[in-house]
Amino acid sequence: MACSGGHRIMFLSLRKQYRSAARTNAGLGLHLNRMRSMSAFDTPWDLVRHFDADRPIACCRPHLVRQAAKWFLTNFTGETLYAVKANPSPWVLKTLHESGIHQYDVASIPEMELVAEHCPGATMHFMHPVKSRAAIRRAYFDFGIRTFVFDCEAELDKILDTTARAKDLTLILRVGVSNQGAEMPIDGKFGAPHYDVPRLLKLVRPLSARLGLCFHPGSQCMDPFAWAVHMDTLSRYIDDSGVDVDIMDVGGGFPVSYPGKEPTALERFPIVIQDAFDRMPLARDAELWCEPGRALVAEGTSLLTHVELVRGNEIFINDGAFGTLYDAAHCKWPFPIRLIRRNGEPSVRLKAFKLFGPTCDSADVITGPFFLPEDIREGDVIEIGTLGAYGVAMQTGFNGYGETVDAFANDTPWHSVYEPRVFNVSEKSTWFSTI
């Protein structure tokens, strides 16, 4: 994909992983259509000058995904599980697997099928706290999954009944924790209440070959000491239960850089987590796990959108709230943005715009404001960066829109959190001082 002497882009058609998958094995398996090679271009600018796409283009950069994988494998001392939901694209799974990520957090049968197809020999963990009996059955008996998460006694009973009370289970109790340090809190839906954790630990210990605890500090958690606070809290519950815990899974939430959401140096996070792990009253050979999704793939994709119409301070583009820009619209998430013009130079004077997506729904709007050249016009291309996580994975196909085309690039257009920085572990968090 990359040629010496320039940034080479291999242009491929994307077959939407779930929606376009052909059913095989009497409707039980997923078979993904092969991606078709088309053309090569030197830069994103060269691409848009020579190719007029009706669909938005996902500009994928596998080398940045490899860089993130290498960072976690080098700096995080425990096991790194990729949270497949962040981006289930086959090229992402293959890139991570080839980079040394061999364990995967899956939450559904289609995710299991994708990992089984594209990551041979990988270990999968069923980390969804609420699962159907059919999904548990297939996970255990068809995919060889032995790790299951629960957050209440009813879900534990379901797992035990469906696996015929198997003796080789790794059962992990998810604990509800505050997401105060996260830019996108996700607490409230999953997690055992703290008062019930010691009881559940004592209940499950004799029923599992290995026992673990997990939590999630929230998406884009900006403060590494959030993990330490939660781990110290769980230590008290382990002491209260009096049981041996074999696995401490600190979840995901590791941040990347977005406009106005610049995290502290990423090197802080594994240092603080390891320090907290060393203090925990765990079994002697206990394992430390993490489940990054966003942090592994966010930097690996940008989106090239086509300007269909400019009306005052409103720009109509061919992606939006029901496509790759779901988070930008519904969560008001900020992304870096720039204009690419096929011919000529745009104005240096900027103007505030809002974006409308391609559907007929008036909710298909991203308010911004986005500061772009004031002379932006039909036919221009807007590149929106850091969309590798919860981008293509969120496409709905509503109103006939949403499918993207993949282009593979070798450039590095946006700021990366994986630049070396210096961290002193004695530094203290600011927001945690108020708790």
C-alpha positions as CSV (number, residue, x, y, z in Angstrom):
1,M,0.0,0.0,0.0
2,A,2.9,2.4,0.8
3,C,5.5,3.2,-1.9
4,S,8.9,4.6,-1.2
5,G,9.2,8.3,-2.1
6,G,5.6,9.3,-1.3
7,H,2.4,8.7,0.5
8,R,0.6,6.0,-1.5
9,I,-3.1,5.4,-1.2
10,M,-4.7,2.1,-2.2
11,F,-8.3,2.6,-3.1
12,L,-10.6,-0.2,-2.1
13,S,-14.4,-0.6,-2.0
14,L,-15.8,-1.2,1.5
15,R,-18.4,-3.9,2.1
16,K,-20.2,-2.9,5.2
17,Q,-19.3,-5.6,7.8
18,Y,-22.7,-6.5,9.1
19,R,-25.3,-5.1,6.8
20,S,-23.8,-6.4,3.6
21,A,-22.5,-9.8,4.9
22,A,-23.9,-12.9,3.1
23,R,-25.3,-15.6,5.4
24,T,-23.7,-19.0,5.2
25,N,-24.1,-22.3,7.1
26,A,-27.9,-22.3,7.0
27,G,-27.9,-18.6,8.2
28,L,-25.7,-19.1,11.2
29,G,-22.4,-17.7,9.9
30,L,-21.2,-14.5,8.4
31,H,-19.3,-14.5,5.1
32,L,-17.8,-11.1,4.2
33,N,-17.5,-10.1,0.6
34,R,-14.0,-9.5,-0.6
35,M,-12.8,-5.9,-1.0
36,R,-11.9,-5.0,-4.6
37,S,-8.7,-3.2,-5.5
38,M,-9.2,-0.2,-7.7
39,S,-6.5,2.5,-8.0
40,A,-3.5,4.2,-6.3
41,F,-2.9,7.9,-5.5
42,D,-0.1,9.8,-4.0
43,T,-1.9,12.0,-1.5
44,P,-5.5,12.7,-0.3
45,W,-5.3,15.9,-2.5
46,D,-4.3,13.8,-5.5
47,L,-7.1,11.4,-4.8
48,V,-9.9,14.0,-4.7
49,R,-8.5,15.7,-7.9
50,H,-8.7,12.4,-9.8
51,F,-11.7,10.7,-8.3
52,D,-15.1,12.1,-7.9
53,A,-16.8,9.8,-5.4
54,D,-20.6,9.7,-4.9
55,R,-20.0,8.2,-1.5
56,P,-17.9,9.4,1.4
57,I,-14.3,8.0,1.6
58,A,-12.9,6.5,4.7
59,C,-9.2,7.3,4.5
60,C,-7.6,4.5,6.5
61,R,-4.1,4.5,7.8
62,P,-3.0,1.0,9.0
63,H,0.4,2.3,10.1
64,L,-1.2,4.4,12.8
65,V,-3.2,1.4,14.1
66,R,0.0,-0.5,14.2
67,Q,1.7,2.3,16.1
68,A,-1.1,2.3,18.7
69,A,-0.9,-1.5,19.0
70,K,2.8,-1.4,19.5
71,W,2.5,1.4,22.1
72,F,0.1,-0.7,24.2
73,L,2.1,-3.9,23.8
74,T,5.2,-2.0,24.9
75,N,3.8,0.2,27.7
76,F,0.9,-1.7,29.2
77,T,2.4,-4.5,31.4
78,G,-0.7,-6.8,31.2
79,E,-2.9,-8.2,28.5
80,T,-4.4,-5.9,25.9
81,L,-7.8,-6.9,24.5
82,Y,-9.2,-4.9,21.6
83,A,-12.8,-3.8,22.0
84,V,-14.1,-4.8,18.6
85,K,-17.2,-2.6,18.7
86,A,-15.0,0.5,18.2
87,N,-14.2,-0.5,14.6
88,P,-15.0,-4.0,13.3
89,S,-13.6,-3.4,9.8
90,P,-11.6,-6.5,8.6
91,W,-8.6,-4.3,7.8
92,V,-8.5,-3.1,11.4
93,L,-8.8,-6.7,12.8
94,K,-6.1,-8.0,10.5
95,T,-3.8,-5.1,11.2
96,L,-4.1,-5.5,15.0
97,H,-3.7,-9.2,14.8
98,E,-0.5,-8.9,12.7
99,S,0.7,-6.3,15.1
100,G,0.5,-8.7,18.1
101,I,-2.9,-8.0,19.5
102,H,-4.3,-11.5,19.9
103,Q,-7.1,-11.1,22.5
104,Y,-10.4,-9.5,21.7
105,D,-13.4,-8.2,23.6
106,V,-16.5,-9.3,21.7
107,A,-20.1,-8.4,22.5
108,S,-22.1,-10.3,19.9
109,I,-22.1,-13.3,17.6
110,P,-21.3,-11.2,14.5
111,E,-18.2,-9.8,16.2
112,M,-17.1,-13.4,17.1
113,E,-17.5,-14.4,13.5
114,L,-15.5,-11.5,12.3
115,V,-12.6,-12.2,14.7
116,A,-12.7,-15.9,13.9
117,E,-12.4,-15.2,10.2
118,H,-9.8,-12.5,10.2
119,C,-7.7,-13.3,13.4
120,P,-6.8,-17.0,13.3
121,G,-5.9,-18.3,16.7
122,A,-7.1,-15.3,18.6
123,T,-8.6,-15.6,22.0
124,M,-12.0,-14.0,22.5
125,H,-13.7,-12.8,25.7
126,F,-17.5,-12.3,25.8
127,M,-17.5,-9.0,27.7
128,H,-21.1,-7.9,27.3
129,P,-22.7,-7.9,30.7
130,V,-26.1,-9.0,29.4
131,K,-26.3,-11.9,26.8
132,S,-28.9,-14.1,25.3
133,R,-28.7,-17.8,26.1
134,A,-28.3,-18.5,22.4
135,A,-25.3,-16.2,22.3
136,I,-23.7,-17.8,25.4
137,R,-24.3,-21.2,23.9
138,R,-22.6,-20.4,20.6
139,A,-19.8,-18.5,22.3
140,Y,-18.9,-21.5,24.5
141,F,-19.6,-24.4,22.3
142,D,-18.9,-23.0,18.8
143,F,-16.2,-20.4,19.4
144,G,-14.4,-21.9,22.4
145,I,-14.9,-18.7,24.5
146,R,-14.4,-19.3,28.2
147,T,-14.5,-15.8,29.6
148,F,-17.9,-14.3,30.4
149,V,-18.8,-11.1,32.2
150,F,-21.8,-10.7,34.5
151,D,-23.0,-7.9,36.8
152,C,-25.8,-9.6,38.7
153,E,-26.8,-13.1,40.0
154,A,-29.4,-13.6,37.3
155,E,-26.8,-13.2,34.5
156,L,-24.5,-15.5,36.4
157,D,-27.2,-18.2,36.6
158,K,-27.8,-17.8,32.9
159,I,-24.1,-18.4,32.1
160,L,-23.9,-21.4,34.3
161,D,-27.1,-23.0,33.1
162,T,-26.2,-22.5,29.4
163,T,-22.7,-23.9,29.7
164,A,-23.9,-26.9,31.8
165,R,-22.0,-25.5,34.8
166,A,-18.7,-25.9,33.0
167,K,-15.6,-26.2,35.1
168,D,-13.3,-24.2,32.8
169,L,-15.0,-20.8,33.0
170,T,-13.4,-17.5,33.7
171,L,-16.1,-15.4,35.2
172,I,-15.6,-11.6,35.6
173,L,-17.8,-9.4,37.7
174,R,-18.3,-5.9,36.3
175,V,-18.6,-3.3,39.0
176,G,-20.4,0.0,38.4
177,V,-18.1,3.0,39.0
178,S,-18.4,6.8,38.6
179,N,-17.4,8.2,35.2
180,Q,-16.7,11.6,36.5
181,G,-13.3,11.9,34.7
182,A,-14.7,10.9,31.3
183,E,-15.6,13.1,28.4
184,M,-18.3,10.6,27.5
185,P,-19.8,9.0,30.6
186,I,-21.3,5.5,30.1
187,D,-22.2,4.6,33.6
188,G,-25.7,3.8,34.6
189,K,-26.5,0.8,32.4
190,F,-24.0,-1.8,33.6
191,G,-22.2,-2.7,36.7
192,A,-22.9,-4.3,40.1
193,P,-23.7,-1.9,42.9
194,H,-20.8,-1.6,45.3
195,Y,-22.7,-2.9,48.3
196,D,-23.3,-6.2,46.4
197,V,-19.8,-6.8,45.2
198,P,-18.4,-8.8,48.2
199,R,-21.4,-11.1,48.2
200,L,-21.2,-11.8,44.4
201,L,-17.5,-12.5,44.7
202,K,-18.0,-15.1,47.4
203,L,-20.9,-16.6,45.4
204,V,-19.0,-17.0,42.2
205,R,-15.5,-18.0,43.5
206,P,-16.3,-21.8,43.9
207,L,-18.1,-21.8,40.5
208,S,-15.3,-20.4,38.3
209,A,-11.9,-21.7,37.4
210,R,-10.7,-18.1,37.3
211,L,-12.4,-15.1,38.9
212,G,-12.0,-11.5,37.8
213,L,-13.2,-8.0,38.4
214,C,-13.7,-5.3,35.8
215,F,-15.0,-1.8,35.5
216,H,-15.1,1.0,32.8
217,P,-14.1,4.5,33.8
218,G,-16.0,6.0,30.8
219,S,-15.0,6.8,27.3
220,Q,-12.2,9.3,26.7
221,C,-11.3,9.3,30.4
222,M,-8.8,12.2,30.7
223,D,-7.3,11.5,34.1
224,P,-5.1,8.4,34.8
225,F,-5.8,8.6,38.5
226,A,-9.5,7.7,37.8
227,W,-8.3,4.1,37.3
228,A,-6.3,4.2,40.5
229,V,-9.3,5.5,42.5
230,H,-11.5,2.7,41.2
231,M,-8.9,0.0,41.8
232,D,-8.3,1.2,45.3
233,T,-12.1,1.0,45.9
234,L,-12.2,-2.6,44.5
235,S,-9.4,-3.6,46.8
236,R,-11.6,-2.9,49.8
237,Y,-14.3,-5.2,48.3
238,I,-11.8,-7.9,47.7
239,D,-10.7,-7.7,51.3
240,D,-14.3,-7.8,52.5
241,S,-15.1,-10.9,50.4
242,G,-12.0,-12.8,51.6
243,V,-11.6,-14.6,48.2
244,D,-8.8,-14.8,45.7
245,V,-9.2,-12.7,42.6
246,D,-7.2,-13.8,39.5
247,I,-7.8,-11.0,37.0
248,M,-8.1,-7.2,37.3
249,D,-9.6,-5.9,34.1
250,V,-9.4,-2.1,34.0
251,G,-11.6,-1.7,30.9
252,G,-11.2,0.9,28.2
253,G,-11.6,4.6,28.2
254,F,-8.0,5.4,27.2
255,P,-8.1,8.9,25.5
256,V,-6.8,10.3,22.2
257,S,-6.5,13.8,21.0
258,Y,-9.6,15.8,19.7
259,P,-10.0,19.6,19.5
260,G,-10.5,20.9,23.0
261,K,-10.1,17.4,24.4
262,E,-6.3,17.0,24.7
263,P,-5.4,14.4,27.3
264,T,-2.4,14.4,29.6
265,A,0.6,12.4,28.4
266,L,-0.5,8.9,27.6
267,E,2.6,7.5,29.3
268,R,0.9,8.4,32.6
269,F,-1.8,5.9,32.3
270,P,0.0,2.5,32.4
271,I,2.3,3.8,35.1
272,V,-0.6,4.8,37.4
273,I,-2.5,1.7,36.6
274,Q,0.4,-0.6,37.3
275,D,1.1,1.2,40.6
276,A,-2.5,0.7,41.7
277,F,-2.4,-2.9,40.6
278,D,0.7,-3.6,42.7
279,R,-1.2,-2.4,45.8
280,M,-4.2,-4.7,45.2
281,P,-4.8,-7.8,47.4
282,L,-5.0,-10.2,44.4
283,A,-3.9,-13.7,43.9
284,R,-0.1,-14.2,43.6
285,D,-0.2,-14.8,39.9
286,A,-3.0,-12.4,39.1
287,E,-3.3,-10.9,35.6
288,L,-3.8,-7.3,34.6
289,W,-6.1,-6.7,31.6
290,C,-7.2,-3.6,29.6
291,E,-9.8,-3.3,26.8
292,P,-8.9,-0.3,24.6
293,G,-11.1,0.5,21.6
294,R,-10.9,4.2,20.8
295,A,-7.2,4.4,21.7
296,L,-6.2,1.7,19.3
297,V,-8.1,2.8,16.2
298,A,-9.3,6.5,16.4
299,E,-6.2,7.9,14.8
300,G,-6.3,5.4,12.0
301,T,-9.1,6.8,9.9
302,S,-10.3,10.2,8.6
303,L,-13.4,10.8,6.4
304,L,-13.5,12.6,3.1
305,T,-16.9,14.1,2.5
306,H,-18.2,15.8,-0.7
307,V,-19.8,19.2,-0.5
308,E,-23.1,19.0,-2.3
309,L,-24.4,22.5,-1.6
310,V,-23.5,25.7,0.3
311,R,-26.4,27.9,1.5
312,G,-25.3,30.8,3.6
313,N,-23.5,29.4,6.6
314,E,-24.9,25.9,6.0
315,I,-22.9,23.2,4.2
316,F,-24.6,20.0,2.9
317,I,-22.3,17.0,2.7
318,N,-22.7,13.3,1.8
319,D,-22.2,11.9,5.4
320,G,-23.9,12.8,8.6
321,A,-25.8,11.9,11.7
322,F,-26.9,8.5,10.5
323,G,-23.5,7.6,9.1
324,T,-19.9,7.9,10.1
325,L,-20.5,11.3,11.8
326,Y,-22.9,9.8,14.3
327,D,-20.9,10.9,17.3
328,A,-20.3,14.4,15.9
329,A,-24.1,14.9,15.5
330,H,-25.6,13.1,18.5
331,C,-22.8,13.4,21.1
332,K,-21.5,16.9,19.9
333,W,-18.1,15.3,19.7
334,P,-15.4,17.6,18.2
335,F,-13.2,16.4,15.3
336,P,-10.4,18.1,13.4
337,I,-11.5,19.4,10.0
338,R,-9.9,20.8,6.9
339,L,-10.9,21.7,3.3
340,I,-9.4,20.0,0.2
341,R,-10.0,21.7,-3.1
342,R,-9.5,19.9,-6.4
343,N,-8.4,23.0,-8.3
344,G,-7.1,26.3,-7.0
345,E,-6.5,27.6,-3.5
346,P,-9.3,28.4,-1.1
347,S,-9.6,31.7,0.7
348,V,-7.5,32.2,3.8
349,R,-10.5,34.0,5.4
350,L,-12.5,31.6,7.6
351,K,-16.2,31.5,8.3
352,A,-18.3,29.6,10.8
353,F,-20.5,26.9,9.3
354,K,-22.8,24.1,10.3
355,L,-23.1,20.8,8.4
356,F,-26.1,19.0,7.2
357,G,-26.0,15.3,6.2
358,P,-27.5,13.7,3.1
359,T,-30.7,12.3,4.5
360,C,-34.2,13.9,4.4
361,D,-34.3,14.0,8.2
362,S,-34.0,17.4,9.7
363,A,-32.2,15.9,12.6
364,D,-29.3,15.1,10.3
365,V,-27.3,18.1,11.4
366,I,-23.9,18.8,13.0
367,T,-24.1,22.3,14.5
368,G,-20.3,22.9,15.0
369,P,-19.4,25.6,14.4
370,F,-16.8,24.5,11.9
371,F,-14.4,27.2,10.7
372,L,-13.7,26.7,7.0
373,P,-12.7,29.0,4.1
374,E,-15.4,31.4,3.4
375,D,-15.4,30.6,-0.3
376,I,-16.2,26.9,0.2
377,R,-18.3,25.6,-2.7
378,E,-20.0,22.6,-4.2
379,G,-17.4,20.0,-5.3
380,D,-15.0,20.8,-2.5
381,V,-14.0,18.0,-0.1
382,I,-14.0,18.3,3.7
383,E,-11.7,15.9,5.5
384,I,-12.7,15.1,9.1
385,G,-10.0,13.5,11.2
386,T,-9.7,11.0,14.1
387,L,-12.8,9.0,13.0
388,G,-11.3,5.5,13.3
389,A,-13.4,4.8,16.5
390,Y,-17.2,4.8,16.4
391,G,-17.2,6.1,12.9
392,V,-17.9,3.5,10.2
393,A,-19.1,1.2,13.0
394,M,-22.1,3.6,13.6
395,Q,-23.4,3.7,10.0
396,T,-27.1,2.9,9.7
397,G,-28.0,2.9,6.0
398,F,-31.0,5.1,6.8
399,N,-32.6,6.7,3.8
400,G,-30.2,4.8,1.5
401,Y,-27.1,6.6,2.7
402,G,-24.2,5.6,4.9
403,E,-22.0,3.3,2.9
404,T,-18.4,4.5,2.6
405,V,-15.5,3.6,0.3
406,D,-12.1,2.8,1.9
407,A,-8.8,4.4,0.8
408,F,-5.6,3.3,2.5
409,A,-3.0,6.0,3.1
410,N,0.5,6.3,4.6
411,D,0.5,9.9,5.8
412,T,0.0,11.2,9.3
413,P,-2.2,14.3,9.0
414,W,-3.3,14.8,12.6
415,H,-1.7,15.1,16.0
416,S,-1.0,11.8,17.7
417,V,-1.0,10.9,21.4
418,Y,1.7,8.4,20.7
419,E,4.5,10.9,20.8
420,P,7.1,10.4,23.6
421,R,6.6,12.6,26.6
422,V,8.0,12.7,30.1
423,F,5.9,11.8,33.1
424,N,6.6,11.9,36.8
425,V,4.4,9.4,38.7
426,S,4.4,11.8,41.8
427,E,2.2,14.3,39.9
428,K,-1.4,14.5,41.2
429,S,-4.7,14.8,39.5
430,T,-6.7,18.0,39.9
431,W,-10.3,16.9,39.5
432,F,-9.9,14.0,41.9
433,S,-8.9,16.3,44.6
434,T,-12.6,17.3,44.8
435,I,-13.9,13.8,45.5
